[in-house]
């Protein structure tokens, strides 16, 4: 599986795997690097540098563990995508974007 950009309600969706959609809101690029994860009725926000769950609703603990495992595999690519989106927007790579 490789990281690709898709366009959905939250832009871009950068990874789809095991029924989870990983992406971020463009408006969130002023925050530290993180992804929003969606699946059916669940949504979570996970900090990419630490893989800590910042917020979650609708996911069970075993699903959050699965999300953390997926993110640990794709962390480097997701951080690179975050930095690329910041640069497109003109923010440049911030110090807290480097993980």
MMTF fields as JSON, N, C-alpha, C and O atoms, coordinates in Angstrom:
{
  "mmtfVersion": "1.0.0",
  "mmtfProducer": "UNKNOWN",
  "numBonds": 395,
  "numAtoms": 396,
  "numGroups": 99,
  "numChains": 1,
  "numModels": 1,
  "chainsPerModel": [1],
  "groupsPerChain": [99],
  "chainIdList": ["A"],
  "bondAtomList": [4, 2, 8, 6, 12, 10, 16, 14, 20, 18, 24, 22, 28, 26, 32, 30, 36, 34, 40, 38, 44, 42, 48, 46, 52, 50, 56, 54, 60, 58, 64, 62, 68, 66, 72, 70, 76, 74, 80, 78, 84, 82, 88, 86, 92, 90, 96, 94, 100, 98, 104, 102, 108, 106, 112, 110, 116, 114, 120, 118, 124, 122, 128, 126, 132, 130, 136, 134, 140, 138, 144, 142, 148, 146, 152, 150, 156, 154, 160, 158, 164, 162, 168, 166, 172, 170, 176, 174, 180, 178, 184, 182, 188, 186, 192, 190, 196, 194, 200, 198, 204, 202, 208, 206, 212, 210, 216, 214, 220, 218, 224, 222, 228, 226, 232, 230, 236, 234, 240, 238, 244, 242, 248, 246, 252, 250, 256, 254, 260, 258, 264, 262, 268, 266, 272, 270, 276, 274, 280, 278, 284, 282, 288, 286, 292, 290, 296, 294, 300, 298, 304, 302, 308, 306, 312, 310, 316, 314, 320, 318, 324, 322, 328, 326, 332, 330, 336, 334, 340, 338, 344, 342, 348, 346, 352, 350, 356, 354, 360, 358, 364, 362, 368, 366, 372, 370, 376, 374, 380, 378, 384, 382, 388, 386, 392, 390],
  "bondOrderList": [1, 1, 1, 1, 1, 1, 1, 1, 1, 1, 1, 1, 1, 1, 1, 1, 1, 1, 1, 1, 1, 1, 1, 1, 1, 1, 1, 1, 1, 1, 1, 1, 1, 1, 1, 1, 1, 1, 1, 1, 1, 1, 1, 1, 1, 1, 1, 1, 1, 1, 1, 1, 1, 1, 1, 1, 1, 1, 1, 1, 1, 1, 1, 1, 1, 1, 1, 1, 1, 1, 1, 1, 1, 1, 1, 1, 1, 1, 1, 1, 1, 1, 1, 1, 1, 1, 1, 1, 1, 1, 1, 1, 1, 1, 1, 1, 1, 1],
  "groupList": [{"groupName": "UNK", "atomNameList": ["N", "CA", "C", "O"], "elementList": ["N", "C", "C", "O"], "formalChargeList": [0, 0, 0, 0], "bondAtomList": [1, 0, 2, 1, 3, 2], "bondOrderList": [1, 1, 2], "singleLetterCode": "X", "chemCompType": "L-PEPTIDE LINKING"}],
  "groupTypeList": [0, 0, 0, 0, 0, 0, 0, 0, 0, 0, 0, 0, 0, 0, 0, 0, 0, 0, 0, 0, 0, 0, 0, 0, 0, 0, 0, 0, 0, 0, 0, 0, 0, 0, 0, 0, 0, 0, 0, 0, 0, 0, 0, 0, 0, 0, 0, 0, 0, 0, 0, 0, 0, 0, 0, 0, 0, 0, 0, 0, 0, 0, 0, 0, 0, 0, 0, 0, 0, 0, 0, 0, 0, 0, 0, 0, 0, 0, 0, 0, 0, 0, 0, 0, 0, 0, 0, 0, 0, 0, 0, 0, 0, 0, 0, 0, 0, 0, 0],
  "groupIdList": [1, 2, 3, 4, 5, 6, 7, 8, 9, 10, 11, 12, 13, 14, 15, 16, 17, 18, 19, 20, 21, 22, 23, 24, 25, 26, 27, 28, 29, 30, 31, 32, 33, 34, 35, 36, 37, 38, 39, 40, 41, 42, 43, 44, 45, 46, 47, 48, 49, 50, 51, 52, 53, 54, 55, 56, 57, 58, 59, 60, 61, 62, 63, 64, 65, 66, 67, 68, 69, 70, 71, 72, 73, 74, 75, 76, 77, 78, 79, 80, 81, 82, 83, 84, 85, 86, 87, 88, 89, 90, 91, 92, 93, 94, 95, 96, 97, 98, 99],
  "secStructList": [7, 7, 7, 7, 7, 3, 3, 1, 1, 1, 3, 3, 3, 3, 3, 3, 3, 6, 6, 3, 3, 3, 3, 7, 7, 4, 4, 4, 4, 4, 1, 1, 1, 3, 3, 3, 3, 3, 3, 6, 6, 3, 3, 3, 3, 3, 3, 6, 6, 6, 7, 7, 3, 3, 3, 3, 3, 1, 7, 7, 2, 2, 2, 2, 2, 2, 2, 2, 2, 2, 2, 2, 2, 2, 2, 2, 2, 2, 2, 2, 2, 2, 2, 2, 2, 2, 2, 2, 2, 6, 7, 7, 7, 7, 4, 4, 4, 7, 7],
  "xCoordList": [0.868, 0.0, 0.9, 1.897, 0.557, 1.299, 0.354, -0.867, 0.928, 0.146, -0.232, 0.629, -1.556, -2.055, -3.014, -3.58, -3.185, -4.138, -5.466, -5.494, -6.548, -7.907, -8.598, -8.074, -9.74, -10.482, -11.847, -12.638, -12.13, -13.402, -13.774, -13.222, -14.699, -15.149, -13.994, -13.928, -13.097, -11.901, -10.76, -10.618, -9.953, -9.035, -7.611, -7.373, -6.667, -6.883, -7.004, -6.482, -7.687, -7.594, -6.29, -6.106, -5.402, -4.06, -3.786, -2.779, -4.685, -4.507, -5.854, -6.619, -6.133, -7.326, -6.819, -6.171, -7.124, -6.684, -7.584, -7.916, -7.973, -8.805, -10.082, -10.538, -10.639, -11.878, -11.694, -12.672, -10.473, -10.187, -9.76, -9.042, -10.212, -9.747, -8.905, -9.366, -7.68, -6.756, -6.566, -6.29, -6.713, -6.534, -6.47, -6.364, -6.536, -6.545, -7.3, -7.481, -7.73, -8.42, -7.378, -6.473, -7.499, -6.552, -6.459, -5.38, -7.557, -7.573, -6.754, -6.39, -6.459, -5.706, -4.196, -3.443, -3.743, -2.304, -1.534, -0.303, -2.249, -1.553, -1.323, -0.68, -1.832, -1.624, -0.427, 0.059, 0.054, 1.092, 0.582, -0.627, 1.488, 1.077, 0.189, 0.508, -0.914, -1.855, -2.693, -2.716, -3.377, -4.342, -5.682, -5.778, -6.708, -8.063, -8.363, -8.062, -8.951, -9.256, -10.766, -11.399, -11.336, -12.783, -13.072, -12.349, -14.146, -14.656, -16.075, -16.304, -17.019, -18.433, -18.798, -18.723, -19.187, -19.588, -18.451, -18.681, -17.252, -16.131, -15.242, -15.103, -14.646, -13.659, -12.66, -13.022, -11.401, -10.348, -9.349, -9.221, -8.655, -7.559, -6.328, -6.342, -5.261, -4.056, -2.851, -2.639, -2.063, -0.83, 0.184, 0.425, 0.773, 1.687, 3.039, 3.618, 3.548, 4.875, 4.89, 5.886, 3.802, 3.763, 2.821, 2.874, 1.961, 0.899, -0.089, -0.731, -0.204, -1.188, -2.53, -2.595, -3.595, -4.942, -5.3, -5.341, -5.559, -5.932, -7.425, -7.845, -8.217, -9.667, -10.208, -9.656, -11.282, -11.886, -13.356, -13.757, -14.148, -15.563, -15.97, -15.709, -16.61, -17.139, -16.205, -16.625, -14.955, -14.026, -13.861, -13.813, -13.776, -13.493, -11.981, -11.213, -11.551, -10.106, -9.325, -8.222, -9.863, -9.125, -8.999, -8.025, -9.982, -9.884, -8.818, -8.077, -8.747, -7.699, -6.318, -5.367, -6.2, -4.924, -4.564, -3.399, -5.549, -5.302, -4.884, -3.986, -5.531, -5.156, -3.713, -2.954, -3.32, -1.941, -0.946, 0.121, -1.289, -0.397, -0.238, 0.87, -1.347, -1.294, -0.447, 0.4, -0.675, 0.074, 1.564, 2.39, 1.913, 3.338, 4.039, 5.221, 3.312, 3.882, 4.014, 5.007, 3.027, 2.971, 3.37, 3.217, 3.873, 4.164, 5.071, 4.778, 6.137, 7.097, 6.438, 6.628, 5.663, 4.994, 3.929, 3.77, 3.205, 2.163, 2.761, 2.225, 3.872, 4.546, 5.05, 4.952, 5.585, 6.062, 4.901, 5.054, 3.754, 2.572, 2.125, 1.761, 2.148, 1.781, 2.671, 2.179, 3.989, 4.937, 4.715, 4.764, 4.472, 4.226, 2.984, 2.977, 1.94, 0.717, 0.974, 0.464, 1.764, 2.129, 2.868, 2.6, 3.795, 4.591, 3.733, 3.944, 2.771, 1.851, 1.077, 0.822, 0.708, -0.074, 0.791, 0.279, 2.098, 3.004, 3.477, 4.123, 3.167, 3.605, 5.053, 5.723, 5.535, 6.858, 6.835, 5.849, 7.906, 7.985, 8.278, 9.302, 7.364, 7.557, 8.409, 8.522, 9.005, 9.865, 9.12, 9.695, 7.834, 7.12, 6.591, 5.96, 6.832, 6.429, 7.464, 7.165, 8.638, 9.7, 9.631, 9.767, 9.419, 9.214, 10.332, 10.306],
  "yCoordList": [-1.179, 0.0, 1.223, 1.265, 2.205, 3.461, 4.605, 4.464, 5.714, 6.876, 7.653, 8.018, 7.911, 8.676, 9.741, 9.62, 10.761, 11.818, 11.576, 11.302, 11.677, 11.603, 12.906, 13.654, 13.179, 14.358, 13.947, 13.341, 14.26, 13.999, 15.22, 16.299, 15.065, 16.168, 16.785, 18.003, 15.953, 16.532, 16.244, 15.128, 17.251, 17.23, 17.354, 18.152, 16.637, 15.452, 14.206, 14.175, 13.195, 11.864, 11.31, 11.19, 10.977, 10.591, 9.107, 8.614, 8.391, 6.952, 6.309, 6.791, 5.218, 4.398, 2.983, 2.403, 2.439, 1.086, 0.481, 1.141, -0.758, -1.502, -0.753, -0.835, -0.039, 0.686, 2.036, 2.759, 2.398, 3.705, 4.677, 4.309, 5.927, 7.023, 7.949, 8.445, 8.175, 9.048, 10.313, 10.241, 11.45, 12.705, 13.851, 13.647, 15.044, 16.211, 17.334, 17.361, 18.254, 19.445, 20.508, 20.741, 21.146, 22.201, 23.272, 23.812, 23.578, 24.614, 24.219, 25.08, 22.932, 22.461, 22.538, 22.179, 22.998, 23.015, 23.969, 23.952, 24.804, 25.682, 24.97, 25.528, 23.761, 22.963, 22.039, 21.896, 21.408, 20.394, 19.273, 19.06, 18.556, 17.519, 16.459, 15.917, 16.182, 15.165, 14.692, 15.32, 13.587, 13.111, 12.951, 12.705, 13.098, 12.77, 11.423, 11.199, 10.537, 9.194, 9.015, 9.303, 8.537, 8.327, 6.896, 6.298, 6.381, 5.064, 4.968, 5.055, 4.793, 4.73, 5.862, 7.03, 5.552, 6.583, 7.044, 7.846, 6.574, 6.943, 7.997, 8.087, 8.788, 9.778, 9.979, 9.988, 10.139, 10.387, 11.373, 11.524, 12.03, 12.931, 12.395, 12.207, 12.149, 11.546, 12.404, 12.721, 12.777, 13.54, 12.617, 11.51, 13.057, 12.202, 12.016, 10.933, 13.033, 12.896, 11.895, 11.198, 11.81, 10.934, 9.752, 8.8, 9.806, 8.818, 8.737, 7.708, 9.826, 9.916, 10.352, 11.178, 9.778, 10.161, 11.472, 11.541, 12.505, 13.81, 13.853, 14.487, 13.179, 13.145, 11.934, 11.519, 11.378, 10.226, 10.153, 10.442, 9.762, 9.5, 8.365, 8.397, 7.366, 6.277, 5.111, 4.116, 5.199, 4.089, 3.347, 3.957, 2.034, 1.202, 1.134, 1.416, 0.766, 0.7, -0.166, 0.212, -1.298, -2.148, -1.479, -1.713, -0.645, 0.084, 1.173, 1.405, 1.837, 2.854, 2.209, 2.801, 1.009, 0.289, -0.054, 0.042, -0.449, -0.749, 0.513, 0.468, 1.624, 2.909, 3.242, 3.655, 3.07, 3.362, 2.466, 2.928, 1.193, 0.289, 0.74, 0.743, 1.119, 1.599, 2.863, 2.993, 3.787, 5.046, 4.828, 5.543, 3.859, 3.607, 3.155, 3.438, 2.452, 1.995, 3.15, 3.236, 4.029, 5.091, 6.468, 7.462, 6.544, 7.827, 8.723, 9.904, 8.179, 8.98, 9.599, 10.781, 8.786, 9.292, 10.334, 11.325, 10.109, 11.05, 12.386, 13.444, 12.336, 13.588, 14.322, 15.547, 13.595, 14.224, 14.873, 15.957, 14.22, 14.789, 16.048, 17.032, 16.032, 17.207, 18.394, 19.493, 18.163, 19.233, 19.744, 20.951, 18.838, 19.247, 20.129, 21.108, 19.791, 20.604, 21.977, 22.986, 22.016, 23.309, 24.168, 25.362, 23.552, 24.301, 24.794, 25.899, 23.986, 24.433, 25.657, 26.572, 25.66, 26.761, 27.98, 29.075, 27.784, 28.899, 29.034, 30.025, 28.046, 28.103, 27.656, 28.039, 26.861, 26.288, 25.221, 25.074, 24.496, 23.441, 24.07, 24.728, 23.858, 24.388, 23.426, 22.248, 23.93, 23.124, 21.926, 20.841, 22.098, 20.99, 20.006, 19.014, 20.254, 19.32, 18.218, 17.167, 18.454, 17.469, 16.505, 16.906, 15.232, 14.279, 13.363, 12.489],
  "zCoordList": [0.0, 0.0, 0.0, 0.721, -0.796, -0.791, -0.453, -0.523, -0.094, 0.312, -0.935, -1.735, -1.1, -2.242, -1.736, -0.65, -2.519, -2.151, -2.86, -4.06, -2.127, -2.647, -2.251, -1.426, -2.816, -2.424, -1.881, -2.604, -0.638, 0.02, 0.839, 0.627, 1.768, 2.602, 3.385, 3.548, 3.862, 4.455, 3.506, 3.007, 3.262, 2.138, 2.63, 3.536, 2.109, 1.307, 2.187, 3.301, 1.686, 2.285, 1.758, 0.547, 2.641, 2.203, 2.317, 1.809, 2.988, 3.111, 3.404, 4.24, 2.707, 2.99, 3.198, 2.326, 4.366, 4.66, 5.73, 6.715, 5.539, 6.489, 6.875, 8.015, 5.938, 6.192, 6.852, 7.046, 7.202, 7.813, 6.72, 5.791, 6.846, 5.983, 6.846, 7.873, 6.426, 7.14, 6.308, 5.11, 6.938, 6.235, 7.214, 8.424, 6.69, 7.557, 6.887, 5.67, 7.719, 7.244, 6.941, 7.742, 5.8, 5.432, 6.515, 6.759, 7.155, 8.189, 9.413, 10.214, 9.568, 10.728, 10.535, 11.44, 9.379, 9.117, 10.02, 10.033, 10.775, 11.721, 13.055, 13.944, 13.208, 14.414, 14.211, 13.089, 15.29, 15.098, 14.185, 14.089, 13.516, 12.568, 13.213, 14.271, 12.56, 13.029, 11.861, 10.802, 12.058, 11.073, 11.754, 12.957, 10.946, 11.364, 10.726, 9.554, 11.498, 11.034, 11.09, 12.106, 9.989, 9.935, 9.503, 8.707, 10.056, 9.663, 10.177, 11.383, 9.295, 9.632, 10.592, 10.209, 11.817, 12.781, 13.676, 14.581, 13.46, 14.317, 13.696, 12.477, 14.562, 14.128, 15.254, 16.431, 14.878, 15.864, 15.286, 14.071, 16.177, 15.818, 16.534, 17.751, 15.775, 16.335, 15.964, 14.793, 16.973, 16.751, 16.079, 16.559, 14.985, 14.239, 14.924, 14.844, 15.585, 16.193, 17.335, 17.528, 18.098, 19.272, 19.104, 19.883, 18.097, 17.86, 19.02, 19.228, 19.769, 20.85, 20.269, 19.358, 20.817, 20.406, 21.102, 22.33, 20.31, 20.86, 21.174, 22.142, 20.353, 20.542, 19.8, 18.781, 20.314, 19.663, 20.021, 21.149, 19.042, 19.284, 18.366, 17.163, 18.945, 18.156, 17.9, 17.309, 18.323, 18.155, 19.477, 20.545, 19.389, 20.555, 20.771, 19.851, 21.97, 22.237, 21.237, 20.842, 20.825, 19.884, 18.511, 17.796, 18.14, 16.876, 16.966, 16.011, 18.114, 18.303, 18.282, 17.772, 18.828, 18.766, 17.326, 16.938, 16.537, 15.128, 14.37, 13.528, 14.668, 14.054, 14.393, 13.516, 15.648, 16.064, 15.32, 14.917, 15.138, 14.399, 12.949, 12.412, 12.322, 10.935, 10.854, 9.97, 11.769, 11.738, 11.975, 11.407, 12.8, 13.041, 11.761, 11.565, 10.891, 9.62, 8.628, 7.905, 8.591, 7.585, 8.112, 7.402, 9.328, 9.976, 9.119, 8.933, 8.614, 7.847, 6.606, 6.318, 5.876, 4.675, 5.023, 4.31, 6.114, 6.517, 6.944, 6.615, 7.677, 8.05, 6.811, 6.737, 5.843, 4.603, 3.849, 3.287, 3.838, 3.182, 3.9, 3.256, 5.242, 6.032, 5.667, 5.41, 5.647, 5.33, 3.909, 3.673, 2.958, 1.571, 1.472, 0.725, 2.217, 2.203, 2.825, 2.338, 3.9, 4.499, 3.481, 3.351, 2.763, 1.796, 0.634, 0.135, 0.2, -0.858, -0.413, -1.197, 0.854, 1.401, 1.684, 1.912, 1.669, 1.894, 3.32, 3.66, 4.183, 5.577, 5.727, 6.687, 4.803, 4.947, 6.032, 6.754, 6.137, 7.156, 8.501, 8.691, 9.43, 10.778, 11.578, 11.239, 12.636, 13.481, 14.07, 14.167, 14.471, 15.077, 14.033, 14.399, 12.746, 11.717, 11.529, 10.962, 11.988, 11.837, 12.994, 14.15, 12.699, 13.76, 13.904, 14.77]
}
